[in-house]
Amino acid sequence: MPLNLLLHLNWLRPRILDIYITRKFLGTFFYAISLLILIVIVFDVSEKVDEFISQKAPLQAIIFDYYLNFIPYFINLFSSLFTFIAVIFFTSKLAARTEIVAILSSGISFQRLLVPYLMSAMFLAGLSIVLSNYVIPITNRGLRDFEMLYLQDRKLNTNQNIHMQIKPGIYAYVESYDARTNKGKKFTLETYRDFRLESKLMADEMAWDSIAQKWELTRYAIRSYSTDSTQSLITGAKLDTAIQMVPGDYVVSREDMKIMTAPQLNDFIEKENLKGSSNVSDFLVEKYGRVAFPLSAIVLTVIGVALSSRKVRGGTGMHLGLGITLAFSYILLMQVTSVFSRFGNLSPLLAVWIPNIFFGVMAIYLLARAPK
């Protein structure tokens, strides 16, 4: 029975509307995202087939360890974008067939029309939050293990100007550290007691002895400060130390945060804050983004409904063009604010929420101008 006819049955109207829009919304979303994943897999296979063959990767590992773990990441990556596109696509078709007019003419308000859209968007946002915080970090481990074994070596960062608190009163500084060789240059270790500098160890180079599990310092100097303002200086060519640090304390790849579940990420951030690490902002952006980015699906859904519920001359094509432009504007704004957080003084929490706030205001404005 056509929707226009069913809407004349008063007691069935809200229920029919909810089922109809939810089915259209989720059906369009999962159909579109499935097509995208198939296309991405086809292009990825064509790009990496030579490496799979040269590295003799087993077919079972390619399917189950690589592509099966690859799919959740890409579904989540494009979830908000395709939520928006799905809303624009099927709502503009409803408007073109005057079904939106029939719904509003039957006595259902525009606010009531939004309910199934919002319920579907919240379902997709909740699914994305679960994937981001608990499922994808686990699948990323298998994905990264496969890449390290068959595709490429893991890339580590070479950090500069590292400040670290080893434990209360003991602070370390390294001008540069190379993770490939586990060597650092211009190392300093300061010990404080009762807010007074007690000793300062300086070395031109430091290197990790993996056999002895100790740091070896080259061309070192130890300056001690007594309470009566006298100083003593000890210098030498080499010194083995039992400093409570390991190479992993100096370099943490940004890829590591992708394999941390939400509890693990929180624990890591807490430890890095205690050490006074300078790269905490990257991990805070990741933490807050795992909630802010999925919730953008709700904001974009409201914008999509408000834009595409009005019948226009350009039809679906006009709506899709405008919608895709807005979606990519959102992604661009999120990238810009994230960079300001990592390399500027912008709060990580504010950085990831600025796009949602900006587009949330836009959604309220467009909603006020939507057909009633």
N, C-alpha and C positions, 0 to 999 in steps of 0.2 A: 504494500500500500504506500503511495507517495507520501513524503513528509508533509507537503502542504495539506493533504486530506487528514492525516493523522493528527495534525495540530488543532483541528476543530473539536477533537475529543478532549474536553477541558481537564478531566481528572488524569488523563494519560500524558498531557503535554510536557510537564517537567521531566518525567521519567523517560519519555521517548527522546526528548531533546538531549538529555544527559548521555543516554546510550548511543545515540546517533553521532554526536560530536566526539565523544570519547573514542568510539570505534574508528571514526575518520581520522582523528588526531593521531592516536597511537599506531593505527594501521599505516598511515602515510609516513610517520617517523621511522618505524622499523623497516618498512619497505625501502625507503630512501637510504637509510644507513646501511642496510644489507647490500644494496647495489654499490654504494661507495666502498665498502670493505672488499667486495669482489674485485672492483676495479683496482684498488690499491694493491691487493695481493697479486693480481696479474702483472702489474707494472713492477712490483718488487721482485717477483720471480724472474721476470725478464732481465732485470738489472743485476741480480745476484746469482743467476744460474751458473755463470762461469766460476764464481768463487765456491759455490756448493760442489761443483765437479772437481775443481782443483784441490780443494781441502778434503774431498772424499767424505762429505757429510752424509750420514745415513738418511734414507727417505723417512724413516720413522721419526728421527730427531728433527728433521726439517718440518714435518707436519705437526708433531705433538709438542716439541720443545720450543720451536720458533713461532710458527704461524698460529698455533692455538693460544700461545701467550701474547702474540702480537695483536690479536683481535680485540680483547678488552681495552687495551690502551687506546686504540684508534676509535673505538666506539665512544669512549669517554672524552677523547680529545675533540671530537666533532659533535658531541651530543647537543650542546647549547645552540650551535649554528644550525644543525638540522632540525632541532625543535622549532626554531624561528622559521626556517624555510617550510617545514611541514604546515605550520599554522598559516603562513601567508598563502601557500599553494591551495589548500582545500577550502580555506575561508573565502578567498577571492572567487573560487568556483561557485561557492554557495551564493555569494553576492551577485555573480553574473547570472545565475539562474533565478534570481530574486527570492531565494529561500530565506535570506536574512530579513527581507521585507515581510515575508509571510510569518516568520517567527515573531517579529516585533508587533505586527498587526494582530496577531492572535492574543495579545495581552501579556506576553512575556517581556519583561523589561530587559534592557541591555545588560544591567548588572547581573540578572539571573542567567542571561546568555553566557556570561563570563565564567560561571561556576564550573561547568565541565572542563573548560579550557584550563582553569586554574588547578583543578584536581588532577588533571592529566599532567600538567607541568610540574606540580609538586611531586607526583609519582616519579617522573623522569629525573627531577632534581635529587630526590632521595636516593634513587638507584645510582646516580652519578656520585653522590657523596660516599655511599658504601663502596663503590668500585674504587674511588680515589684513595680512600683511607685504609681499606682492608684487603681488597682483592687484587688490584693492579700492582701494589708493592710486591706481592708474592709472585704474580706472573712475571713481573719484571726481572726477578732473580733468575728464573729459568731462561728468559730471553737474553739477559746479559751473559749468563754462563755459555749459552750457545754462541753468542757473538764473539766472546773471548776465545772459544775453542776453535771455531770454524771461520770466522769472518775477519776480526781485527783485534788488535791488542787494546786493552783498556787504557784510556787516556787519563792521565793524572795531571793535576794542576801543579805548576811550580809557583809556590807562594812567595810573596814579597812582604817585608816588614811585618813579621809575625810577632804579636805580643801574646803572652800566655801566663796565667797564674797556675803554677804547678800545685801549690797548696798554700794555705794562708801564710802570708809573709814572704813567699818565695816567688819571684817573677822572672820569666825568661823572655829573651828577645833574640830573633834571628833576622838579619837583613834580607837574606834570600835562602830558599831551601829547594833542592832538586830531589823530587821523589824517585826518579829513576835510579839515582846513585845513592840516595839516602845521605846526602852531604849538604851542609849548610855553611854559610859564610857570615862572618861578623856576629859571633854568638856572645850574648851577655846574660849572666845569671846574677840577680841581686837578691840579697837576703836582708829582711827588715825584722827588727824586734822592737816592740813598743813604738812604732812609727819612726824608728831611727835606723838608718842604713848601717848594717853591721859588716857586710862584706860584699865585694863585687868581683865576680869572675868574668874575665873577658878572653876571647880566643878568636884568632883570625879564621879558623876553619873548625868544623866539627864533622865527624863521620861515625856512622853506626857500625859497630862490630857485631855481626849477626851470630858469630860463634860464642863470644863471651857475653853477648847481650848487654853491651855497655857502649857508651859514647866515648870516642877518642877525640881529644881536643889538641889542636896544633897551634903552636906559638901562643901560649896562654899567659895570662897575668892575673894574680889574685891579690886584690887590695883589701885589707882589713882595717876597720875603723873601731877604735876603742872609745870608752866613755870619756876619757880625759883628752879627746881630740887628737891623739897620736895615731899614726898610720903605719902599716907595715905592707911591704910589697914582695911578692914571690913570683918569679917568672920561670918559664921553662919551654922546652921544645915540644914535648908531648905529655899528655895527661889522660889517664883512664879514669872515668868518673862513673858513679852509680846514680846519676840523676834519674829521678822517677819520671822518665818520659820514654816514649817509644816512637818510631817513625810515623805511625798512624796518627799521632797527636798533631803533627805538623801539616800534613796534607790530607784533606778529605775531599774526594772528588764530588762535584755537584751531582754526578750521577748516583752517588750513594743515597741521596735523599729520595730518589725514586723507588728504592727498594725497602724503605722504612714504612711500616704501618704507622697509624696515628699515635699509638702509645710509644712506639720506638722513637718516632720523630720528637715527641715531647720530651722524652728522657734525654735524647741527644742534645736538644737545645738547652736543656737545664745544665748539662755538663759543660757545654761550650760557654755558657754564660759564666759559670764558676771559674773557668780558665781565662775568661776575658778575651775569647776568640773574636777576631774581626769579621768572620764570615757568617755570623749568626743571622744577619739580615736575609741572606739567600734562603736559609732554612725557614725563617719566619714567613717569608713571602710564599714559600711552598706550603707551609702549614695553613695559613689563612686562605690561600688560593684554593685549597681543596674543598673549602666550603663556599667561598664567594663565587667562584666560577660556576659550579653547578646551580647555585641559586639564581644566576643570571638568566637561566631558562625561564623562570617565572616572569622576570621583568620583560624579557624579549617576547614572551607569549602575549602579554598585555599590549605591547607595542604592535605586534603582528595582527592581533584582532582589531585594534583600533584603526590600523592602516587599511586592512584588506576587507573590512566589513562594508565599506562604501563602494557602490558600483561606479566604475570610472571607464572612460573611453578606451584606455589602454588595456583594460582587463587584467588577466593573471600576469601577463608579461610585465606590465607596468608595476604591479605590486611586487613581483619577484625581484625586479631590478632595484627598486627602492629598498626592499627588505635586505637583500644581499649587501647593498652599500652600507646600510646601518649596522649589519652584523659585523662586517669587516672593520667598520669604524670602532665598534666596541672592542674587537680584538686588538686593534692598533693602540687604542687608548690604554688597554690593560698592559700591553708591552711597554709603552712609554712610562707609565707610572711605576712599573716594576723596576725599570732601569734607574729611575730617580731614587727608588728605595735602596737599591744595591750600591749605587755610586754617589748618592746625595744624602740629604738629611731627612728625607720623607719617611714617615713612619710606615713600616711594612703593612700594618693593619689598615691604615688609611690608603696606602697605595693600591691594595687589591680591591678595596671597596669603592674607590672613586668612580670607576666605570659604572658600577651598579647604582650609585647615588645619582650620577649624571643622567643615565638612561632611565632611572626610576622617575626622576622629575619629568623627563620627556614623555614617559608612559602616562603619567597623570595628566599632562597637558593634552596629549592625543586622545586620551579617554574622555576628557571633558568635551572634545570636539567631535567625538564619534557620533554616528547616527543614532537617534533615540526612538 
